[in-house]
């Protein structure tokens, strides 16, 4: 199979490296100088400096070459969420496409499959998601992902493209649930980072620990599920890879950018300082307000998300946000 991966960030590069063990893969970089550097040095120095690109992985900055290469194969969009719409607009109307980005689109509040339906109605499209740090995929460490689409044929194409070696691909016909999980877990990872950061301080006024972390992740899963079900997802999707699996990884893993933002906020850094120190996109920072807006429009209560937004926008200190959540009234457990 021929694949073109559109976007040479960490995740696009990692997945291209993995797929190149089985298929003819072209990695497209928007910046010609970056493409030339990747092709010559055989390393993505900015995003995956310790990983050598496979010798047979093609790299190009030519959009036409990328489309031509995958004409009878599969296109994979590896841009941030903010670039999904503009990339979809440039693709052939009937080309099968998967995207890797996770989040709600700022402004419209749309999920990826909603954007695709509005731009390319009837065309095969879907999302590849799940608990996955790009570095571990590039290193060939065992990883399980889920390909979600209303098109069973596209799901099978995703399996053919990526299943094998250290990658295991499951399939789902619930793109709404898979995408909500991928979006909301980033917000919950910021919350968990804040909590763990406060636990390391002795002057924060509150002293959360492992009990608090477990409670936050569990109730975060409930928030995620409530929103997903309201948007038409299946509740059981959130017990799978793109729900519980991705939430646990992103909320607790040291490689999580969103978790790192939360840790730095708890240290007393400003959001601008945290984002600058990170040097990479942390989708939860940008999607949290949109997640909350979409939830409120559906009448869905998401108190953890609301508290994260208050901290990100400077209206609450991290310790105040934790105290606010702990002061909520008692209620039956459930969604």
C-alpha positions as CSV (number, residue, x, y, z in Angstrom):
1,X,0.0,0.0,0.0
2,X,1.1,3.6,-0.7
3,X,0.6,6.2,2.1
4,X,1.3,9.9,2.3
5,X,1.5,11.4,5.8
6,X,0.7,15.1,5.7
7,X,2.6,16.7,8.4
8,X,6.2,16.1,9.8
9,X,5.7,16.8,13.5
10,X,6.4,14.2,16.1
11,X,3.3,12.1,15.6
12,X,3.3,12.2,11.8
13,X,7.0,11.4,11.7
14,X,6.6,8.5,14.2
15,X,3.7,6.9,12.3
16,X,5.4,7.3,9.0
17,X,8.5,5.6,10.4
18,X,6.3,2.7,11.7
19,X,4.3,2.3,8.5
20,X,7.5,2.4,6.3
21,X,8.4,-1.0,7.6
22,X,5.6,-2.5,5.5
23,X,4.6,0.0,2.9
24,X,5.7,2.7,0.5
25,X,5.4,5.9,2.6
26,X,5.9,9.5,1.8
27,X,6.2,12.1,4.6
28,X,5.2,15.5,3.6
29,X,6.6,18.6,5.3
30,X,5.1,22.0,4.7
31,X,8.4,23.8,5.0
32,X,10.8,23.0,2.1
33,X,13.8,23.7,4.3
34,X,12.6,21.2,6.9
35,X,11.9,18.6,4.2
36,X,15.4,19.1,2.8
37,X,16.9,18.7,6.2
38,X,14.9,15.6,7.0
39,X,15.8,14.0,3.6
40,X,19.5,14.8,4.1
41,X,20.1,14.2,7.8
42,X,17.5,11.4,8.1
43,X,16.4,12.7,11.4
44,X,13.6,15.1,12.7
45,X,15.9,17.1,15.0
46,X,13.1,19.3,16.4
47,X,10.6,16.6,17.3
48,X,12.3,13.2,17.4
49,X,16.0,13.9,17.6
50,X,17.0,10.4,18.7
51,X,15.2,8.6,15.9
52,X,16.7,7.7,12.5
53,X,14.3,7.8,9.6
54,X,14.1,4.5,7.7
55,X,16.2,4.7,4.6
56,X,13.3,4.0,2.3
57,X,10.9,6.6,3.8
58,X,10.5,9.4,1.2
59,X,10.4,13.0,2.3
60,X,9.0,15.8,0.2
61,X,7.6,19.4,0.5
62,X,5.7,19.0,-2.8
63,X,1.9,18.8,-2.2
64,X,1.3,17.5,-5.7
65,X,3.9,14.7,-5.1
66,X,2.2,13.7,-1.8
67,X,-1.2,13.5,-3.4
68,X,0.1,11.6,-6.5
69,X,2.0,9.1,-4.3
70,X,-1.2,8.1,-2.4
71,X,-3.6,8.3,-5.3
72,X,-4.5,4.6,-5.0
73,X,-3.7,4.4,-1.3
74,X,-4.3,6.4,1.9
75,X,-3.8,10.0,3.0
76,X,-3.1,10.6,6.7
77,X,-3.4,14.1,8.1
78,X,-0.9,14.8,10.9
79,X,-1.5,18.5,11.5
80,X,-2.7,20.0,14.7
81,X,-6.4,20.4,15.0
82,X,-6.2,24.0,13.9
83,X,-4.9,22.8,10.5
84,X,-7.4,20.0,9.8
85,X,-10.0,22.1,8.0
86,X,-7.6,23.8,5.6
87,X,-5.9,20.5,4.9
88,X,-9.2,18.7,4.1
89,X,-10.1,21.6,1.8
90,X,-7.0,20.9,-0.3
91,X,-7.7,17.1,-0.8
92,X,-9.4,15.4,-3.7
93,X,-13.1,15.1,-3.0
94,X,-13.2,11.3,-2.9
95,X,-9.8,10.5,-1.5
96,X,-9.9,8.2,1.7
97,X,-8.3,10.1,4.6
98,X,-7.5,9.5,8.3
99,X,-6.5,12.3,10.7
100,X,-4.4,12.0,13.8
101,X,-5.3,15.3,15.6
102,X,-7.4,15.4,18.7
103,X,-9.7,18.2,19.8
104,X,-12.6,20.5,19.1
105,X,-12.0,23.1,16.4
106,X,-11.7,26.6,17.9
107,X,-14.5,28.9,16.8
108,X,-16.9,26.3,15.4
109,X,-16.5,23.8,18.2
110,X,-16.6,21.0,15.6
111,X,-15.0,17.6,15.9
112,X,-12.9,16.3,13.1
113,X,-15.6,14.1,11.6
114,X,-18.1,17.0,11.7
115,X,-15.6,19.2,9.7
116,X,-15.1,16.4,7.2
117,X,-18.9,15.8,6.8
118,X,-19.4,19.5,6.0
119,X,-16.5,19.7,3.5
120,X,-16.5,16.2,1.9
121,X,-20.0,14.7,2.4
122,X,-20.0,11.0,1.6
123,X,-16.2,10.7,1.2
124,X,-14.5,8.0,3.3
125,X,-12.9,9.7,6.3
126,X,-12.0,8.8,9.9
127,X,-9.7,9.2,12.9
128,X,-6.8,7.2,14.2
129,X,-6.5,7.7,17.9
130,X,-5.6,6.0,21.2
131,X,-3.0,6.0,24.0
132,X,0.2,6.8,22.2
133,X,3.3,8.9,22.7
134,X,5.0,9.6,19.4
135,X,8.5,8.7,20.8
136,X,7.5,5.2,21.9
137,X,5.9,4.5,18.5
138,X,9.0,5.7,16.7
139,X,11.1,3.5,19.0
140,X,9.0,0.5,18.0
141,X,7.5,0.0,21.5
142,X,4.2,-1.9,21.6
143,X,1.2,0.4,21.1
144,X,-2.6,-0.2,20.5
145,X,-4.7,2.3,18.5
146,X,-8.2,2.5,17.3
147,X,-9.3,3.6,13.8
148,X,-12.8,5.0,13.8
149,X,-15.0,5.7,10.8
150,X,-18.5,5.3,9.6
151,X,-16.9,3.5,6.6
152,X,-16.0,-0.1,7.5
153,X,-13.9,-0.2,4.3
154,X,-11.7,2.7,5.6
155,X,-11.3,1.0,9.0
156,X,-10.0,-2.1,7.2
157,X,-7.7,0.1,5.1
158,X,-6.3,1.6,8.3
159,X,-5.7,-1.9,9.6
160,X,-3.9,-2.9,6.4
161,X,-1.8,0.3,6.6
162,X,-0.7,0.2,10.3
163,X,-1.4,-3.1,11.9
164,X,1.7,-5.2,12.4
165,X,5.0,-5.3,14.2
166,X,4.7,-3.2,17.4
167,X,1.4,-1.6,16.4
168,X,-2.0,-3.2,17.0
169,X,-5.0,-1.5,15.3
170,X,-8.6,-2.0,16.6
171,X,-11.6,-0.6,14.7
172,X,-14.7,1.3,15.7
173,X,-17.7,2.8,13.9
174,X,-18.1,5.4,16.6
175,X,-15.9,8.3,15.5
176,X,-17.9,10.7,17.8
177,X,-16.9,8.8,20.9
178,X,-13.3,8.3,19.8
179,X,-12.9,12.0,19.0
180,X,-14.5,13.2,22.2
181,X,-12.2,10.9,24.2
182,X,-9.2,12.2,22.3
183,X,-10.2,15.8,22.9
184,X,-11.3,15.8,26.6
185,X,-8.4,13.6,27.9
186,X,-6.0,16.5,27.1
187,X,-8.0,18.8,29.4
188,X,-8.0,16.2,32.1
189,X,-4.3,15.7,31.7
190,X,-3.8,19.4,32.5
191,X,-6.0,19.0,35.6
192,X,-4.0,16.0,36.7
193,X,-0.7,17.8,36.2
194,X,-2.0,20.7,38.3
195,X,-3.0,18.2,41.1
196,X,0.3,16.4,41.0
197,X,2.2,19.7,40.9
198,X,0.4,20.9,44.0
199,X,1.2,17.6,45.7
200,X,4.9,18.4,45.3
201,X,4.6,21.8,47.0
202,X,4.4,22.4,50.7
203,X,3.1,26.0,50.5
204,X,0.0,25.6,48.3
205,X,-2.6,25.4,51.0
206,X,-3.9,22.1,49.8
207,X,-1.9,18.8,49.8
208,X,-3.5,16.4,47.2
209,X,-2.0,12.9,46.8
210,X,-2.6,9.7,45.0
211,X,-6.1,9.4,46.3
212,X,-7.0,12.7,44.7
213,X,-5.4,11.8,41.4
214,X,-7.4,8.6,41.2
215,X,-10.6,10.5,42.0
216,X,-9.9,13.2,39.4
217,X,-9.2,10.7,36.6
218,X,-12.3,8.7,37.4
219,X,-14.6,11.7,37.5
220,X,-12.8,13.1,34.4
221,X,-13.8,9.9,32.6
222,X,-17.4,10.5,33.7
223,X,-17.3,14.1,32.3
224,X,-15.9,12.8,29.1
225,X,-18.6,10.1,28.8
226,X,-21.4,12.6,29.6
227,X,-20.4,14.9,26.8
228,X,-19.8,12.1,24.3
229,X,-23.2,10.5,25.0
230,X,-24.9,13.9,24.6
231,X,-23.2,14.2,21.2
232,X,-24.4,10.8,20.1
233,X,-21.5,8.6,21.1
234,X,-21.7,5.1,22.6
235,X,-21.0,5.0,26.3
236,X,-18.9,1.8,25.9
237,X,-16.5,3.6,23.6
238,X,-15.1,5.5,26.6
239,X,-14.0,2.3,28.3
240,X,-11.8,1.6,25.4
241,X,-8.4,2.8,24.0
242,X,-9.5,6.3,23.0
243,X,-11.3,6.9,26.3
244,X,-9.9,5.3,29.5
245,X,-6.7,4.2,27.8
246,X,-5.8,7.6,26.4
247,X,-6.9,9.4,29.5
248,X,-4.7,7.3,31.8
249,X,-1.7,7.6,29.6
250,X,-1.9,11.4,29.0
251,X,-2.9,12.2,32.6
252,X,0.0,10.2,34.2
253,X,2.7,9.7,31.6
254,X,5.9,11.8,31.9
255,X,5.9,12.4,28.1
256,X,2.5,14.1,28.2
257,X,2.7,17.7,27.1
258,X,-0.7,18.6,28.6
259,X,0.4,17.1,31.9
260,X,3.6,19.2,31.8
261,X,1.5,22.3,31.4
262,X,-0.5,21.5,34.5
263,X,2.7,20.8,36.5
264,X,4.2,24.1,35.5
265,X,1.1,26.0,36.3
266,X,1.1,24.4,39.8
267,X,4.7,25.6,40.2
268,X,3.5,29.2,39.8
269,X,4.4,29.8,36.2
270,X,2.1,31.7,33.9
271,X,0.4,30.0,31.0
272,X,2.6,31.9,28.5
273,X,5.7,30.7,30.4
274,X,4.5,27.1,30.5
275,X,3.7,27.0,26.8
276,X,7.0,28.7,25.9
277,X,9.0,26.2,28.0
278,X,7.2,23.3,26.4
279,X,8.2,24.3,22.8
280,X,5.4,22.0,21.3
281,X,1.7,22.2,20.9
282,X,-0.3,21.1,24.0
283,X,-3.8,20.7,22.4
284,X,-5.6,20.9,25.8
285,X,-4.6,24.5,26.3
286,X,-6.4,25.5,23.1
287,X,-9.3,23.1,23.2
288,X,-10.4,23.4,26.9
289,X,-12.5,26.6,26.4
290,X,-14.1,25.0,23.3
291,X,-14.8,21.8,25.1
292,X,-16.5,23.8,27.9
293,X,-18.5,25.9,25.4
294,X,-19.7,22.8,23.5
295,X,-20.7,21.1,26.8
296,X,-22.7,24.1,28.0
297,X,-24.5,24.3,24.7
298,X,-25.6,20.7,25.3
299,X,-26.5,21.3,28.9
300,X,-23.7,19.0,30.1
301,X,-22.1,19.6,33.5
302,X,-18.2,19.4,33.3
303,X,-16.9,20.9,36.6
304,X,-13.3,19.7,36.1
305,X,-13.1,21.2,32.7
306,X,-14.6,24.4,34.0
307,X,-12.0,24.6,36.7
308,X,-9.2,24.0,34.2
309,X,-10.5,26.9,32.0
310,X,-10.6,29.2,35.0
311,X,-6.9,28.4,35.8
312,X,-5.8,28.7,32.1
313,X,-7.6,32.1,31.8
314,X,-6.1,33.4,35.1
315,X,-9.3,33.7,37.1
316,X,-8.4,31.0,39.6
317,X,-5.0,29.9,41.1
318,X,-4.4,26.2,40.9
319,X,-4.9,25.6,44.6
320,X,-8.2,27.6,44.5
321,X,-9.5,25.4,41.6
322,X,-8.8,22.2,43.7
323,X,-10.6,23.7,46.7
324,X,-13.5,24.7,44.5
325,X,-13.9,21.2,43.2
326,X,-13.7,19.7,46.7
327,X,-16.4,22.0,48.0
328,X,-19.0,20.7,45.6
329,X,-22.1,19.1,47.2
330,X,-22.5,15.4,47.6
331,X,-24.3,13.5,44.9
332,X,-24.8,9.9,43.7
333,X,-21.9,8.5,41.7
334,X,-22.6,8.0,38.0
335,X,-22.6,9.9,34.8
